[in-house]
Amino acid sequence: MDKTKIATCTAPVNIAVIKYWGKRDEELILPINSSLSVTLHQDQLKTTTTVATSRSFQEDRIWLNGKEEDITHPRLQSCLREIRRLARKRRNDSDPSLDLSHKVHICSVNNFPTAAGLASSAAGFACLVYTLARVFGVEGELSGIARQGSGSACRSMYGGFVQWIMGQKDDGKDSIAQQVEPETHWPELRILVLVASAERKPVGSTSGMQTSVQTSCLLKHRAECVVPGRMVEMIEAVRRRDFAGFAELTMKDSNQFHATCLDTYPPIFYLNSVSQQVINLVHRYNRHYGETRVTYTFDAGPNAVIFILQQHVPEFVQVVQHFFPPETNGGQFIKGLPVKSASLSGELKQAIGLEPMPKGISYIISTKAGPGPRVVEDPAQHLLGSDGLPKETV
């Protein structure tokens, strides 16, 4: 009797507030500096992955967002190989019935735009490793395996506030993620993703990092002299729930990351005119109130990720709608957690004083910090059918 083993899990996106940019080892994906991120809630942004293994499968196969992709991708192979190696070690004492020669079918979908600078590879590889581990009965520290798929994926293995410790060892065994605080630690913190463009980014992170490591003097200075101190300060600010401290560090680190992109030769531009307008807007908004109420961070893409305390969300969303008027006939402008309506004073509009940019932002995803990967218990939710093929394809 051929027994198919199957598991489905979900994993979150994370957004770094102290950025990772640059590797000391390309193959093992070992970073030149530590980093710290916030895990976003899976109700709004997640990857879902089903993994099945069966004697009847002829070869390993993978489908992403409804299309079959190349399973021989080196990073996918690294994750598969590592999980199978750990399963082999465990097999003798735990599950002798599991035949490791069986091939796997993997099916994965995102509920957000892929490769638009929304950390899709982080959620994708975290989900892949977590689900493979379920099917193969592997337990323990998995962030080091997820890291070999995509560096920032190691941080998506935990919820809340997560640090990726760069580590010192050549084999990367000490380059792992650790939770700093759980998602329940700072309940008032809200996150708004301002989607400036759902297009693919012009320069992928991997090639961008390689060029930066080779050509940017600022990157070396950042990794050695700036980030170590910022990591200590950021962990402290998160633990104390010190929004002003957290916000200032977040903006400075985002700005410095993009400065290293400019210092790369030839330079890399991930921010566009909409991104620059958001930066101006945030600083003018904060200056009007004489305190830091809003902070931005940008990854390798034009979308702004805004951190803000819950009580200021309604007004700030109105500010964004005013200065980036959406299409009137478009879909929903605010997705995710509901936002109460608020009115804007003429005084605030005048203080910000920017020229509106119609349709600069397509929509806002309203979310908060959330948990790490989860197992989906309901078999009806599996993405693969009993024949091991995707239930839906494009």
N, C-alpha and C positions, 0 to 999 in steps of 0.2 A: 504493500500500500504506500503510494507516494504521499508524503506529508509535506504540505506547503507551510512554511512558517512566515508569518506576516505581522508587521507592526506599523502603526502610523503615529507620528509625533508632530508637534509644532515647535517653532523656535522664533525668538524675537530679533528685531533689528536693534543695534546699539549705536549711539552717537558719542564720539569721543569729545571730551571737553579739554583734555590734554592730549594732543594729537600724536599718532604714530605715523612717522614718515621716514622711510629709509630702512634697509635691511643690512645686517652684517653677514648674513648667510642666506642666499637666494633660495637654495633648495629646501632647507629646513624652516625657512621664513622666521629668522631670528632678527629682532628689531635692534636699531642702534640706540633706542631710548625706550623707557617705560611709558605707559599711557594710562588714561583713566576715562571711563565712559559711563553713560547712563543708558540702561536698558529701557527701550520704549515698550508700551503695553501692547500685548498681542491682539487685543480686541480691535486695534486699529492697523497694526503692521505686523505681519508674520509670514513665515514660510511654513507650508505643510508638506510633509514627506512621508510616503509609504515605501517600505522596503519589504520585498518578498524573496524567499529563497526556496528552491524546489529542484528535485532531481531532473524534472522534465525540461528545465530551462537549458537551452543550448549554449548560451553565452551571457556574460554580464551586459545589461542594457540600462540606459537612463533616459527619461523623458523630463524635460523642463518646460513648464508652462505650456504643455500640450504638444511639444515638438520633440522628436527623438534627437539627442545630442551625442557627441563623440565620447564614449566611456573611457577612451585611452588617454584623455587629458591627464598630464602628469600629476596634477594636484588631486584629482579624483582618485587616481591610482594610489597615491601616498596614503590617503585616508582608508581606502579599502584594504590595502596591504597591512597597515598598522592594526586595524580592527581584527583582521583574520589572524594576525600573529598573536595578539593577546588572547583571542578565542582558542587558538591551538594550545596555548599555555594552560588555560583554564579547563579545557575540554575534559581532560582525563578525570578531574575530580568533580566536575559539576554536571555536564550534560553529554554523556557519551553518545547519545542518539543524534547529536548535531553533526551532520556530514559537511565538513568544511570544503569539500570539493564541489558542493552544489553552487550553481551560479546565482547571482542576485539580479532582480529587476528593481529599479528605483524610479519613483515618479514623484515629482516635486512641483509645487505651484506657489507663487507669491501673490499676496492680495494688494500689491503696490507696484509702481513702475520699476522694472529691472534696469540696472546699470544707469540710473539717473542721478547717481550720487546719494542714493538712499540706502547704502550699506546692504545691498541685496546679497552679495556674496558672503557676508558675515552671517546673516540669518540662514542662508542656504547651506553652507558647510557645517554650521553648528547643528542644524536640523539633520543633515545627512549622518553625521558622526553619532549623534544621540540615538537616531533610529536604528542605524547599523548595530550599535551597541546593544540595543534591546533584542534584536533578532539573534545576534550571536552570543547573548548572555555575558557580555563584557561589562564589568562594573569598575568603579574607581575614577581616577583622575582622567577626564577625557579632553580637557581644554588644550593639552599639548598636541593631541591628534587633530582637533579642529583647526589649530594654528597652522598645521601643515597644508590645510586646504586654502585658507585665507587668513592672514594674520589676525585681523580684527574679529574673526569668527570665534577665537578663544574667549573673547569677552562676552559673546552672546550665549555662552554656556551657563551664565548666571543672571539672576535678576537684580534689579536695583542699581547700585553704584559699584562698578567693577574696575579693579586695576589689573593691567597686564604687566607682570614683572619681567623686565627684559632678560634677566638671567645672565650668567657669565660663562657657563659651560659650553664647550664646542659642540656637544651632542644635543644641546637644547633642552635637556631634561628639566632644567630649572627655569625655563621660559614659559611660564604658565599664568593663567588668570586666577584671581582671587576676589571674592566678594568683599567689598569694603563695608557696605551697609545694605540691608534688604530693601525691597521696593516700598515697604511700609514705613520706612524711616522718616520720610519728608512728605507727608500727605498733601501739603498745600502747594507743592511744586507742580507746575503745569508745563507742557511742552507743545509748541505750535510749529508744525513743519510748513513753511511757506514754499509751495512748489512753484518755482519760477519757470521750470521747463521740464517736461517729462521725457525729453530727448536723451539719447545716449550721450555721454560726455566725450569731448573731442580727443582727450588724451587719457587712456586708462591709467589707473593708479599704479599698476605694476611697472609699466615703462616709465611713467613720470617719476617714480621713486628712484629707479635706476639712474636716470639722468641727473636727478638732484644729488644723489650720493657721489656721483662722479664729478660734478661741476660746481656745487654750491659750498662756499666757505661758511656761509651763514648756517647751513644745516649742521655742519660739524660743531660749530660754536653752540648752537641750540641744544644738540644732543648732550654735549659734555658739560656745558656751564649753566644752561637755563632750566632744562626740564627737571633735573633731579630736585632742585629747590621747589619748583612749581608743584611737583607731585606731593611733596610733604605739605605744602600750603593748601593744596586742593583737598587732600584727604581731611585735613583739619577743618576746612570751611564746610565740607559736606557733613562731617560728624557734628559740628556745632549748628548746622542748618543756618549758616551765616550767608544770607543771599547776596549781600553787597560784595563780600569777599569772593564768593563762588562766581558771581557775575563778572567781576573785573578780570579775574584770572582766565575765565572762559573766553572773553573777547580778546584779551591780549594774546592768548595762545592761538586762537584762530587767525588773528592778524599776522602773527609771526610765521605760522605755517604757510600762509599765502605769500608772505614776504620771501620765504625760502623758495617757493615756486617761481617767483619773479627773479630771484637770485640764481635760479637754475639757468643754464645756457645751452640751447636757446630757451627763453623764458616760457613758463607754462601759465596760462590764464584759465583758472577755473571759475572765477567770479566774472559776472557780466554786468551790464549797466543796471539791471534790476537789483542784483546783489549789492552793488555799491549804494544804490538808493536806500535799500533796507538798512544798511550800516549807518548812513546819515540820519535816517528816520529815528533809529534807536537812540543814537547819541543826543539828538535834539529833544526827543521825548524825555529822556532822563534829565537833561539839563533844565528843562522846563520845571520839573518837580524838585530839582535840587537833590535828587537821590537816585541810586541805580535801581530802577524798577524792572528793567527788561535787559536781557543779554542775548547776543546772537553767537552762533558758531556755524561755520561752513566747512563741509568736508570737500572732497575732490569733485566739486560740482557747484552749480549756481544756487541750489536751494538753501534758504536760511532755516536753521533750527533755532527757535526762540525758546528760552527758559524764562518763566515769569511766575509770580505767585498768583494763586487762584483769584484773589480779590481784584487784581488788575486786568484779568483776561478780557472781560466784556469791553472795557474802554479801548484797550490796545487793538483788539480785533476791529473795532470801528475805525480806529486810526488807519489800520492797514487797508480797510475797504475804501476809506476816503482817498488815500493817496495812491492806491492801486485799484481804481474802479474796475470791477469784474465785468465780463460780458453780461448784458441783461438777459439774453435768451439762453445763457449757458446752463450747466447743471448746478448742483449745490455748490456754493462757495466754501461753506464750512462743513467738513466731514469729521466724523468721530464724536468725541464727547461734546454734548450740547453746550452752547455758549449763550448766556443771557444777552438781551439787546441792551445797548447803552447809547446815550446821546453824547455828542462832542461839543465842547464849548468853542466859541469863535476864538477865544483867547489861545486855546491849545493849538487849533489849526494854524493860527497866525504865528505862534511860537515855533512850530515845526517849519512852516513856510516853504515847503518844497512844491515843485511843479508836479501835479498828478501824472502818473504813468499808466494810462488805461491798459487793461489786460496784461500788465507786467507779471501779475501772479495769477496762475490758473485756479488754484484753490488752496485752502488751508486744511491741514490734518490736525485736529485738536486731540491731544493724548496726554499721558502721564507716565511715570516710571512703572514698570511692570515686572512680572516674574520671568524666570529662565525657562528652558525647554520643558514641554509637557507631553505626557502620553495621551493619545486620544483613545478612549476605551471602546467607543461605539464602532463595531465592525462596518456599519453602514457608511462610515466616513472614510473608509479606505479608498485611496485613489486608484488602486489596481483591482481589477476584477478577479474572479476565481481562476481565470485562464492566465493570470499574471500580466495582462496587458492593461493599459490605461483605460479607465471607464470613459474618459472624455479626451478627444484629441482635436487639434485644429486642422 
